[in-house]
Every structure is written in structure tokens, then in C-alpha cells.
């Protein structure tokens, strides 16, 4: 690991994490594959006893806003998350190689077993202002990319938890809820 890379863990701050698919290819472009990622995220949340503040799964990357886990550190969580997802996805592909969801994935896989870019981006969120800024960024990302017209239309995000108090595939169980302003687009 390069000397210039420093991770700041142990102070109890939240972490805004971004991880990308290998060569930023759209390996998460399928709804079933995004659902699988969220299943693995929920398992990691339970296993590492962390609080998921917000998330969004995009076609070629993922944004997470997490607290530090009670077990391990955010690097341990990301390692387990990325490896767990890759193993489950590749196992599915091997079991049913002719499934329509897998054919498009096989076409975009540059090398066998390469799902994720190495490492991940981690921004330490040390204030409420930054937490709200990052949460808003997460929820606006599908709109900004033109995938949907409004954040509530993207099923692979924590937005509906905040806007409508709806449970999702990942438990968003922060102690203090953030306030989001929702504007109607007419």
C-alpha cells in the first residue's frame, strides 16, 4: 500500500465510501444484480454491527454512508462486501451460465472474476453539515445521471427510507434521522 494513503479509523466518525466496478464498467446495470448487492450489504451490516446511514447502487459504482463498525474497521467491511458480492455473483453465473441476466454481464467482464476496482474512496464525515451534504449527493446521483426523474423512483437507494419511512432491503437504522428537503417536479 502506498505511503500517501491514510485511512482515519477509530474516532467514531461516519465514512462516505465510493467503490467502482472494474474499469468502471456497468456490471451493476441489471436490477437483479443490484438486488444481490443490497442483500450482501445487509449481511455485512449485521455481521459487522455498523449503521448504514445511506446508500445508492449505480450501474458502475456504489456510494455508502456508514458509521464505523463495532467489529473491525471500514476496510474490513469493504473487503467482505466486495468479496462476498463477487463470489455470490460469479457462483450464480457458473450455476446458470445461460440466464439472460448473466449473458450481458459476461460480455462486459474484461477478465474472469474481475468485478471491482481495487481499493475504495473513503471521505471522513466529521460534521452534521457534511453528513447531510453526502446523503443528499447519494440520493441525487441517479437523477443527475439521468436514470430517473426523481430520487424516489430509484429502488436501489436509501431515499425512500428518509422521504416516506419505508423499509428497504438494507436497514437504515441511524439513531438521528437526517432532514431532507423534497421538492416536487411538475
N, CA, C and O of each residue as an XYZ file, in Angstrom:
744
protein
N       0.850     -1.176      0.000
C       0.000      0.000      0.000
C       0.894      1.236      0.000
O       1.865      1.289      0.755
N       0.585      2.231     -0.831
C       1.425      3.428     -0.900
C       1.437      4.172      0.434
O       0.473      4.126      1.199
N       2.542      4.853      0.692
C       2.675      5.612      1.939
C       1.735      6.803      2.001
O       1.384      7.247      3.094
N       1.321      7.329      0.862
C       0.485      8.528      0.860
C      -0.982      8.246      1.220
O      -1.748      9.171      1.492
N      -1.361      6.970      1.220
C      -2.736      6.613      1.515
C      -2.908      6.448      3.022
O      -2.282      5.584      3.637
N      -3.749      7.271      3.601
C      -4.004      7.198      5.036
C      -5.494      7.030      5.271
O      -6.310      7.755      4.701
N      -5.839      6.080      6.101
C      -7.225      5.864      6.494
C      -7.328      6.280      7.952
O      -6.477      5.922      8.767
N      -8.363      7.032      8.281
C      -8.559      7.515      9.644
C      -9.727      6.779     10.271
O     -10.890      7.083     10.004
N      -9.400      5.809     11.107
C     -10.401      4.997     11.771
C     -10.247      5.133     13.288
O      -9.173      5.453     13.798
N     -11.335      4.884     13.976
C     -11.281      4.829     15.425
C     -11.781      6.061     16.145
O     -11.870      6.054     17.372
N     -12.112      7.127     15.418
C     -12.580      8.356     16.059
C     -14.105      8.403     16.153
O     -14.661      9.338     16.730
N     -14.781      7.402     15.591
C     -16.235      7.360     15.662
C     -16.946      8.181     14.608
O     -18.154      8.396     14.707
N     -16.227      8.642     13.607
C     -16.845      9.419     12.544
C     -17.564      8.506     11.557
O     -17.357      7.292     11.550
N     -18.408      9.107     10.729
C     -19.023      8.381      9.624
C     -18.078      8.419      8.434
O     -17.157      9.234      8.382
N     -18.318      7.527      7.479
C     -17.464      7.434      6.294
C     -18.328      7.415      5.043
O     -19.245      6.604      4.911
N     -18.015      8.332      4.124
C     -18.635      8.345      2.799
C     -17.713      7.540      1.895
O     -16.589      7.954      1.612
N     -18.193      6.394      1.445
C     -17.362      5.452      0.698
C     -17.902      5.296     -0.715
O     -19.107      5.165     -0.929
N     -16.986      5.311     -1.669
C     -17.323      5.049     -3.062
C     -16.442      3.911     -3.543
O     -15.225      3.932     -3.361
N     -17.062      2.926     -4.153
C     -16.308      1.843     -4.769
C     -16.855      1.631     -6.172
O     -18.060      1.727     -6.405
N     -15.963      1.346     -7.090
C     -16.340      1.247     -8.509
C     -16.121     -0.157     -9.049
O     -15.259     -0.900     -8.581
N     -16.920     -0.494    -10.037
C     -16.730     -1.745    -10.751
C     -15.428     -1.677    -11.542
O     -14.924     -0.596    -11.845
N     -14.899     -2.838    -11.868
C     -13.639     -2.928    -12.591
C     -13.701     -2.101    -13.866
O     -14.602     -2.272    -14.688
N     -12.741     -1.209    -14.021
C     -12.640     -0.295    -15.163
C     -13.924      0.514    -15.363
O     -14.236      0.929    -16.479
N     -14.651      0.730    -14.289
C     -15.927      1.476    -14.283
C     -16.919      0.937    -15.321
O     -17.691      1.694    -15.908
N     -16.886     -0.348    -15.530
C     -17.844     -0.983    -16.438
C     -19.189     -1.123    -15.730
O     -19.221     -1.245    -14.506
N     -20.285     -1.107    -16.459
C     -21.620     -1.161    -15.839
C     -22.023     -2.576    -15.412
O     -23.007     -3.124    -15.909
N     -21.267     -3.150    -14.503
C     -21.529     -4.517    -14.050
C     -22.735     -4.603    -13.123
O     -23.227     -5.698    -12.851
N     -23.220     -3.454    -12.631
C     -24.398     -3.409    -11.763
C     -25.599     -2.840    -12.521
O     -26.500     -2.252    -11.923
N     -25.601     -3.022    -13.831
C     -26.628     -2.430    -14.679
C     -27.938     -3.205    -14.679
O     -28.915     -2.767    -15.287
N     -27.971     -4.332    -14.018
C     -29.149     -5.195    -14.009
C     -29.840     -5.126    -12.643
O     -29.160     -5.207    -11.620
N     -31.158     -4.982    -12.595
C     -31.867     -4.894    -11.300
C     -31.614     -6.086    -10.375
O     -31.490     -5.905     -9.163
N     -31.536     -7.297    -10.926
C     -31.315     -8.480    -10.092
C     -29.915     -8.469     -9.474
O     -29.721     -8.921     -8.346
N     -28.960     -7.956    -10.216
C     -27.593     -7.873     -9.713
C     -27.500     -6.791     -8.632
O     -26.809     -6.975     -7.630
N     -28.193     -5.663     -8.831
C     -28.214     -4.623     -7.784
C     -28.901     -5.144     -6.525
O     -28.470     -4.841     -5.412
N     -29.976     -5.934     -6.695
C     -30.643     -6.549     -5.537
C     -29.683     -7.464     -4.778
O     -29.665     -7.476     -3.547
N     -28.891     -8.226     -5.520
C     -27.914     -9.109     -4.882
C     -26.913     -8.295     -4.071
O     -26.566     -8.672     -2.952
N     -26.446     -7.176     -4.633
C     -25.506     -6.330     -3.891
C     -26.129     -5.853     -2.579
O     -25.476     -5.873     -1.536
N     -27.388     -5.426     -2.630
C     -28.044     -4.944     -1.406
C     -28.228     -6.064     -0.387
O     -28.148     -5.816      0.816
N     -28.472     -7.285     -0.841
C     -28.546     -8.427      0.078
C     -27.211     -8.613      0.804
O     -27.181     -8.832      2.015
N     -26.123     -8.525      0.062
C     -24.796     -8.695      0.656
C     -24.484     -7.523      1.595
O     -23.868     -7.721      2.642
N     -24.899     -6.316      1.233
C     -24.704     -5.156      2.113
C     -25.431     -5.350      3.432
O     -24.876     -5.058      4.491
N     -26.656     -5.834      3.385
C     -27.420     -6.064      4.621
C     -26.746     -7.134      5.483
O     -26.716     -7.011      6.707
N     -26.213     -8.169      4.861
C     -25.482     -9.186      5.619
C     -24.247     -8.588      6.285
O     -23.952     -8.904      7.438
N     -23.533     -7.737      5.579
C     -22.347     -7.081      6.148
C     -22.752     -6.148      7.294
O     -22.055     -6.066      8.305
N     -23.867     -5.455      7.136
C     -24.344     -4.566      8.201
C     -24.564     -5.352      9.492
O     -24.157     -4.921     10.570
N     -25.211     -6.508      9.368
C     -25.481     -7.331     10.550
C     -24.197     -7.953     11.111
O     -23.990     -7.984     12.324
N     -23.356     -8.436     10.230
C     -22.141     -9.124     10.675
C     -21.171     -8.189     11.395
O     -20.575     -8.566     12.405
N     -21.012     -6.971     10.877
C     -20.037     -6.037     11.436
C     -20.643     -5.032     12.415
O     -19.930     -4.199     12.975
N     -21.950     -5.111     12.619
C     -22.637     -4.224     13.568
C     -22.338     -2.756     13.257
O     -21.814     -2.018     14.091
N     -22.683     -2.362     12.050
C     -22.491     -0.967     11.668
C     -23.836     -0.350     11.328
O     -24.820     -1.051     11.098
N     -23.859      0.955     11.302
C     -25.070      1.669     10.943
C     -24.923      2.171      9.510
O     -23.981      2.896      9.189
N     -25.852      1.782      8.665
C     -25.906      2.281      7.294
C     -26.758      3.547      7.332
O     -27.955      3.492      7.613
N     -26.144      4.661      7.052
C     -26.849      5.945      7.064
C     -27.502      6.191      5.704
O     -28.611      6.719      5.630
N     -26.817      5.810      4.638
C     -27.364      5.990      3.305
C     -26.602      5.161      2.291
O     -25.459      4.766      2.520
N     -27.256      4.902      1.160
C     -26.607      4.119      0.098
C     -27.295      4.390     -1.229
O     -28.454      4.802     -1.281
N     -26.553      4.150     -2.291
C     -27.103      4.105     -3.635
C     -26.238      3.166     -4.464
O     -25.010      3.217     -4.401
N     -26.890      2.310     -5.240
C     -26.197      1.394     -6.143
C     -26.453      1.898     -7.562
O     -27.586      1.895     -8.045
N     -25.395      2.323     -8.205
C     -25.457      2.830     -9.569
C     -24.969      1.733    -10.533
O     -24.446      0.718    -10.071
N     -25.120      1.902    -11.834
C     -24.708      0.846    -12.769
C     -23.223      0.461    -12.686
O     -22.875     -0.699    -12.903
N     -22.344      1.430    -12.371
C     -20.914      1.102    -12.349
C     -20.201      1.479    -11.056
O     -18.979      1.353    -10.973
N     -20.933      1.937    -10.052
C     -20.312      2.239     -8.764
C     -21.364      2.256     -7.658
O     -22.567      2.195     -7.911
N     -20.870      2.340     -6.431
C     -21.730      2.339     -5.251
C     -21.252      3.443     -4.318
O     -20.050      3.627     -4.130
N     -22.202      4.180     -3.732
C     -21.895      5.138     -2.666
C     -22.531      4.633     -1.375
O     -23.689      4.214     -1.363
N     -21.765      4.679     -0.294
C     -22.250      4.275      1.021
C     -21.905      5.352      2.031
O     -20.845      5.972      1.949
N     -22.793      5.573      2.975
C     -22.511      6.435      4.117
C     -22.723      5.562      5.342
O     -23.848      5.176      5.659
N     -21.619      5.252      6.032
C     -21.628      4.272      7.105
C     -20.966      4.826      8.362
O     -20.114      5.712      8.295
N     -21.369      4.291      9.500
C     -20.611      4.550     10.724
C     -19.475      3.532     10.778
O     -19.437      2.580      9.998
N     -18.568      3.746     11.694
C     -17.532      2.747     11.905
C     -18.181      1.516     12.535
O     -19.026      1.642     13.421
N     -17.791      0.345     12.083
C     -18.408     -0.871     12.621
C     -17.929     -1.170     14.040
O     -16.860     -0.722     14.453
N     -18.729     -1.924     14.770
C     -18.308     -2.370     16.095
C     -17.275     -3.485     15.981
O     -16.446     -3.655     16.875
N     -17.318     -4.235     14.903
C     -16.337     -5.299     14.631
C     -15.479     -4.857     13.460
O     -16.010     -4.574     12.386
N     -14.186     -4.791     13.635
C     -13.291     -4.429     12.549
C     -13.322     -2.940     12.247
O     -13.654     -2.124     13.107
N     -12.971     -2.600     11.016
C     -12.979     -1.207     10.569
C     -13.613     -1.143      9.174
O     -13.910     -2.186      8.592
N     -13.823      0.056      8.631
C     -14.463      0.139      7.309
C     -13.738     -0.639      6.205
O     -14.382     -1.125      5.276
N     -12.414     -0.763      6.293
C     -11.691     -1.553      5.291
C     -12.096     -3.021      5.363
O     -12.244     -3.672      4.329
N     -12.276     -3.548      6.572
C     -12.733     -4.933      6.734
C     -14.126     -5.110      6.138
O     -14.409     -6.111      5.480
N     -14.986     -4.131      6.377
C     -16.353     -4.188      5.850
C     -16.325     -4.189      4.324
O     -17.008     -4.994      3.690
N     -15.540     -3.294      3.735
C     -15.496     -3.200      2.277
C     -14.888     -4.455      1.656
O     -15.335     -4.901      0.599
N     -13.891     -5.017      2.292
C     -13.310     -6.262      1.793
C     -14.364     -7.371      1.784
O     -14.520     -8.079      0.789
N     -15.084     -7.514      2.899
C     -16.116     -8.549      2.994
C     -17.248     -8.286      1.994
O     -17.752     -9.219      1.369
N     -17.640     -7.039      1.845
C     -18.732     -6.665      0.946
C     -18.365     -6.960     -0.511
O     -19.132     -7.596     -1.233
N     -17.206     -6.502     -0.930
C     -16.793     -6.694     -2.309
C     -16.529     -8.169     -2.626
O     -16.940     -8.664     -3.675
N     -15.845     -8.864     -1.719
C     -15.580    -10.281     -1.955
C     -16.863    -11.108     -1.901
O     -17.076    -11.987     -2.736
N     -17.713    -10.824     -0.918
C     -18.963    -11.575     -0.786
C     -19.855    -11.415     -2.000
O     -20.427    -12.388     -2.492
N     -19.974    -10.185     -2.483
C     -20.789     -9.943     -3.674
C     -20.191    -10.641     -4.890
O     -20.907    -11.312     -5.634
N     -18.886    -10.488     -5.096
C     -18.239    -11.089     -6.268
C     -18.397    -12.615     -6.247
O     -18.705    -13.221     -7.273
N     -18.191    -13.222     -5.101
C     -18.323    -14.685     -5.009
C     -19.739    -15.139     -5.320
O     -19.939    -16.103     -6.059
N     -20.718    -14.447     -4.758
C     -22.112    -14.849     -4.999
C     -22.512    -14.628     -6.450
O     -23.192    -15.467     -7.041
N     -22.099    -13.516     -7.024
C     -22.437    -13.233     -8.421
C     -21.780    -14.252     -9.348
O     -22.439    -14.799    -10.233
N     -20.507    -14.508     -9.156
C     -19.796    -15.452    -10.018
C     -20.338    -16.870     -9.837
O     -20.421    -17.626    -10.804
N     -20.707    -17.235     -8.612
C     -21.308    -18.558     -8.380
C     -22.634    -18.683     -9.119
O     -22.920    -19.725     -9.709
N     -23.447    -17.628     -9.090
C     -24.716    -17.635     -9.839
C     -24.467    -17.817    -11.326
O     -25.168    -18.571    -12.001
N     -23.467    -17.120    -11.820
C     -23.164    -17.201    -13.249
C     -22.711    -18.608    -13.629
O     -23.056    -19.107    -14.700
N     -21.932    -19.249    -12.745
C     -21.461    -20.604    -13.038
C     -22.591    -21.621    -12.974
O     -22.621    -22.564    -13.764
N     -23.518    -21.439    -12.043
C     -24.633    -22.372    -11.898
C     -25.609    -22.290    -13.062
O     -26.176    -23.301    -13.477
N     -25.801    -21.094    -13.585
C     -26.776    -20.887    -14.647
C     -26.166    -19.975    -15.716
O     -26.570    -18.819    -15.841
N     -25.209    -20.476    -16.479
C     -24.487    -19.610    -17.417
C     -25.331    -19.074    -18.571
O     -24.922    -18.115    -19.226
N     -26.498    -19.665    -18.838
C     -27.314    -19.220    -19.966
C     -28.466    -18.321    -19.548
O     -29.339    -18.012    -20.360
N     -28.475    -17.901    -18.291
C     -29.523    -16.989    -17.818
C     -29.353    -15.648    -18.524
O     -28.227    -15.169    -18.663
N     -30.454    -15.029    -18.976
C     -30.335    -13.765    -19.729
C     -29.617    -12.657    -18.961
O     -28.927    -11.839    -19.570
N     -29.766    -12.614    -17.636
C     -29.077    -11.582    -16.847
C     -27.566    -11.749    -16.910
O     -26.834    -10.763    -16.827
N     -27.093    -12.969    -17.054
C     -25.672    -13.236    -16.994
C     -24.975    -13.057    -18.340
O     -23.772    -12.803    -18.390
N     -25.722    -13.188    -19.418
C     -25.094    -13.041    -20.727
C     -24.539    -11.639    -20.917
O     -23.429    -11.476    -21.424
N     -25.290    -10.636    -20.521
C     -24.795     -9.273    -20.694
C     -23.610     -9.010    -19.773
O     -22.700     -8.264    -20.134
N     -23.612     -9.614    -18.591
C     -22.502     -9.435    -17.666
C     -21.236    -10.084    -18.214
O     -20.152     -9.508    -18.123
N     -21.372    -11.291    -18.788
C     -20.206    -11.968    -19.359
C     -19.592    -11.147    -20.496
O     -18.377    -11.160    -20.693
N     -20.432    -10.443    -21.233
C     -19.927     -9.630    -22.335
C     -19.101     -8.452    -21.838
O     -18.154     -8.035    -22.506
N     -19.451     -7.904    -20.661
C     -18.730     -6.726    -20.177
C     -17.612     -7.066    -19.201
O     -16.820     -6.192    -18.852
N     -17.529     -8.326    -18.749
C     -16.423     -8.713    -17.863
C     -15.132     -8.726    -18.671
O     -14.996     -9.535    -19.589
N     -14.186     -7.854    -18.354
C     -12.949     -7.804    -19.135
C     -12.063     -9.016    -18.896
O     -11.362     -9.468    -19.801
N     -12.095     -9.534    -17.692
C     -11.308    -10.705    -17.320
C     -12.174    -11.551    -16.407
O     -13.022    -11.008    -15.699
N     -11.989    -12.852    -16.399
C     -12.770    -13.682    -15.479
C     -12.516    -13.253    -14.031
O     -11.381    -12.973    -13.645
N     -13.570    -13.206    -13.253
C     -13.514    -12.921    -11.825
C     -13.185    -11.475    -11.463
O     -12.988    -11.185    -10.283
N     -13.116    -10.562    -12.420
C     -12.847     -9.153    -12.106
C     -14.164     -8.398    -12.028
O     -14.784     -8.108    -13.051
N     -14.585     -8.083    -10.820
C     -15.831     -7.347    -10.621
C     -15.550     -5.922    -10.151
O     -16.196     -4.982    -10.614
N     -14.596     -5.750     -9.240
C     -14.357     -4.456     -8.587
C     -12.979     -3.899     -8.902
O     -12.028     -4.644     -9.138
N     -12.892     -2.570     -8.901
C     -11.597     -1.905     -8.878
C     -10.952     -2.207     -7.526
O     -11.662     -2.355     -6.532
N      -9.646     -2.301     -7.469
C      -9.012     -2.452     -6.157
C      -9.255     -1.190     -5.322
O      -9.402     -0.094     -5.862
N      -9.292     -1.359     -4.033
C      -9.436     -0.256     -3.078
C     -10.793      0.422     -3.188
O     -11.689     -0.049     -3.889
N     -10.925      1.553     -2.471
C     -12.149      2.331     -2.474
C     -11.811      3.730     -1.982
O     -10.777      3.943     -1.349
N     -12.693      4.682     -2.281
C     -12.523      6.054     -1.824
C     -13.261      6.200     -0.499
O     -14.401      5.753     -0.369
N     -12.619      6.819      0.480
C     -13.196      6.994      1.809
C     -13.009      8.443      2.242
O     -11.883      8.913      2.402
N     -14.122      9.143      2.429
C     -14.107     10.515      2.926
C     -14.658     10.493      4.347
O     -15.783     10.046      4.571
N     -13.877     10.970      5.300
C     -14.314     11.000      6.693
C     -15.301     12.149      6.875
O     -14.983     13.305      6.595
N     -16.489     11.820      7.344
C     -17.558     12.799      7.547
C     -17.535     13.198      9.017
O     -17.932     12.427      9.891
N     -17.068     14.402      9.269
C     -16.818     14.823     10.644
C     -17.815     15.841     11.177
O     -17.697     16.285     12.319
N     -18.808     16.218     10.351
C     -19.790     17.201     10.829
C     -21.178     16.846     10.300
O     -21.316     16.116      9.319
N     -22.191     17.372     10.963
C     -23.571     17.161     10.526
C     -23.794     17.778      9.147
O     -24.505     17.210      8.318
N     -23.195     18.924      8.903
C     -23.332     19.584      7.604
C     -22.806     18.685      6.480
O     -23.456     18.534      5.446
N     -21.638     18.096      6.687
C     -21.071     17.199      5.678
C     -21.906     15.928      5.529
O     -22.059     15.411      4.423
N     -22.444     15.425      6.635
C     -23.275     14.220      6.582
C     -24.502     14.472      5.703
O     -24.840     13.649      4.852
N     -25.159     15.600      5.910
C     -26.330     15.942      5.098
C     -25.949     16.177      3.635
O     -26.690     15.796      2.729
N     -24.806     16.799      3.412
C     -24.328     17.036      2.047
C     -24.089     15.712      1.321
O     -24.516     15.543      0.179
N     -23.411     14.782      1.978
C     -23.108     13.488      1.353
C     -24.373     12.661      1.151
O     -24.511     11.984      0.132
N     -25.293     12.708      2.104
C     -26.554     11.983      1.970
C     -27.364     12.532      0.790
O     -27.941     11.764      0.019
N     -27.405     13.846      0.653
C     -28.085     14.456     -0.493
C     -27.435     14.068     -1.806
O     -28.122     13.796     -2.791
N     -26.107     14.044     -1.820
C     -25.381     13.650     -3.032
C     -25.728     12.215     -3.423
O     -25.971     11.921     -4.593
N     -25.747     11.331     -2.435
C     -26.087      9.934     -2.681
C     -27.466      9.826     -3.332
O     -27.636      9.128     -4.331
N     -28.439     10.517     -2.761
C     -29.821     10.383     -3.228
C     -30.079     11.082     -4.561
O     -30.973     10.678     -5.304
N     -29.313     12.118     -4.870
C     -29.485     12.824     -6.149
C     -28.727     12.163     -7.297
O     -28.969     12.486     -8.460
N     -27.825     11.253     -6.990
C     -26.955     10.671     -8.013
C     -27.722     10.034     -9.175
O     -27.367     10.299    -10.324
N     -28.749      9.212     -8.947
C     -29.483      8.628    -10.090
C     -30.193      9.678    -10.942
O     -30.335      9.496    -12.151
N     -30.637     10.768    -10.329
C     -31.297     11.848    -11.075
C     -30.261     12.582    -11.912
O     -30.481     12.843    -13.094
N     -29.139     12.910    -11.300
C     -28.081     13.629    -12.003
C     -27.584     12.845    -13.212
O     -27.247     13.428    -14.242
N     -27.539     11.532    -13.084
C     -27.082     10.670    -14.173
C     -28.162     10.417    -15.217
O     -27.883      9.801    -16.246
N     -29.395     10.878    -14.978
C     -30.465     10.696    -15.943
C     -31.105      9.319    -15.914
O     -31.776      8.935    -16.872
N     -30.913      8.571    -14.841
C     -31.517      7.242    -14.732
C     -32.988      7.323    -14.347
O     -33.783      6.465    -14.731
N     -33.349      8.353    -13.590
C     -34.728      8.600    -13.169
C     -34.958     10.106    -13.137
O     -34.011     10.889    -13.208
N     -36.228     10.506    -13.029
C     -36.544     11.934    -12.940
C     -36.532     12.441    -11.506
O     -36.236     13.609    -11.257
N     -36.856     11.552    -10.552
C     -36.919     11.923     -9.135
C     -36.242     10.840     -8.310
O     -36.280      9.667     -8.682
N     -35.618     11.218     -7.183
C     -34.878     10.228     -6.380
C     -35.725      9.052     -5.910
O     -35.213      7.938     -5.807
N     -36.995      9.267     -5.625
C     -37.840      8.179     -5.116
C     -38.094      7.101     -6.170
O     -38.567      6.016     -5.830
N     -37.795      7.372     -7.423
C     -38.003      6.389     -8.487
C     -36.878      5.351     -8.554
O     -37.045      4.309     -9.187
N     -35.742      5.617     -7.915
C     -34.614      4.688     -7.955
C     -34.718      3.747     -6.762
O     -34.560      4.169     -5.616
N     -34.981      2.483     -7.032
C     -35.239      1.497     -5.972
C     -33.988      1.106     -5.184
O     -34.107      0.543     -4.096
N     -32.818      1.385     -5.698
C     -31.574      0.916     -5.076
C     -30.880      2.038     -4.335
O     -29.694      2.301     -4.531
N     -31.647      2.694     -3.478
C     -31.179      3.847     -2.719
C     -31.926      3.896     -1.395
O     -32.998      3.309     -1.252
N     -31.352      4.599     -0.436
C     -31.993      4.764      0.872
C     -32.966      5.947      0.890
O     -33.527      6.260      1.941
N     -33.172      6.598     -0.236
C     -34.018      7.796     -0.271
C     -35.411      7.548      0.300
O     -35.892      8.347      1.103
N     -36.064      6.470     -0.092
C     -37.450      6.219      0.339
C     -37.546      6.007      1.845
O     -38.597      6.255      2.435
N     -36.479      5.559      2.467
C     -36.463      5.451      3.931
C     -36.626      6.839      4.547
O     -37.411      7.026      5.476
N     -35.878      7.805      4.022
C     -35.911      9.156      4.579
C     -37.184      9.905      4.189
O     -37.775     10.596      5.020
N     -37.604      9.776      2.953
C     -38.748     10.538      2.466
C     -40.080      9.993      2.967
O     -40.986     10.761      3.289
N     -40.201      8.657      3.033
C     -41.502      8.046      3.330
C     -41.465      7.048      4.483
O     -42.471      6.406      4.785
N     -40.312      6.918      5.124
C     -40.136      5.981      6.233
C     -40.428      4.538      5.804
O     -40.910      3.735      6.602
N     -40.136      4.218      4.554
C     -40.360      2.872      4.033
C     -39.159      1.990      4.318
O     -38.019      2.417      4.136
N     -39.400      0.765      4.762
C     -38.275     -0.160      4.927
C     -37.767     -0.598      3.558
O     -38.536     -0.720      2.604
N     -36.482     -0.829      3.481
C     -35.894     -1.293      2.226
C     -35.113     -2.564      2.454
O     -35.174     -3.135      3.543
N     -34.390     -3.016      1.468
C     -33.623     -4.259      1.608
C     -32.455     -4.138      2.590
O     -31.978     -5.142      3.119
N     -32.001     -2.911      2.829
C     -30.942     -2.660      3.804
C     -31.547     -1.808      4.913
O     -32.176     -0.783      4.654
N     -31.347     -2.244      6.138
C     -31.875     -1.492      7.279
C     -31.066     -0.218      7.441
O     -29.855     -0.257      7.656
N     -31.745      0.896      7.336
C     -31.133      2.196      7.565
C     -31.533      2.565      8.986
O     -32.627      3.078      9.224
N     -30.648      2.302      9.911
C     -31.014      2.366     11.322
C     -30.193      3.367     12.108
O     -29.738      3.084     13.216
N     -30.006      4.546     11.521
C     -29.250      5.536     12.258
C     -30.075      6.044     13.432
O     -31.305      6.006     13.407
N     -29.391      6.514     14.445
C     -30.044      6.990     15.650
C     -30.796      8.293     15.382
O     -31.937      8.459     15.812
N     -30.157      9.202     14.678
C     -30.759     10.509     14.401
C     -31.027     10.629     12.907
O     -30.099     10.530     12.104
N     -32.275     10.840     12.525
C     -32.626     10.957     11.108
C     -32.180     12.288     10.546
O     -32.290     13.321     11.207
N     -31.686     12.263      9.351
C     -31.336     13.495      8.653
C     -32.599     14.098      8.078
O     -33.576     13.391      7.831
N     -32.582     15.380      7.870
C     -33.730     16.046      7.252
C     -33.396     16.324      5.794
O     -32.381     16.942      5.474
N     -34.268     15.857      4.929
C     -34.101     16.106      3.503
C     -35.246     16.982      3.025
O     -36.395     16.818      3.434
N     -34.906     17.905      2.159
C     -35.947     18.723      1.548
C     -36.356     18.049      0.246
O     -35.507     17.741     -0.591
N     -37.646     17.822      0.076
C     -38.167     17.184     -1.126
C     -38.912     18.243     -1.927
O     -39.834     18.890     -1.431
N     -38.497     18.402     -3.158
C     -39.215     19.357     -3.997
C     -39.977     18.588     -5.062
O     -39.479     17.605     -5.610
N     -41.147     19.028     -5.338
C     -41.967     18.386     -6.351
C     -41.587     18.902     -7.728
O     -41.448     20.105     -7.947
N     -41.424     17.964     -8.647
C     -41.126     18.326    -10.033
C     -42.419     18.126    -10.792
O     -42.930     17.011    -10.897
N     -42.938     19.208    -11.315
C     -44.213     19.113    -12.048
C     -44.030     19.423    -13.501
O     -44.994     19.392    -14.265
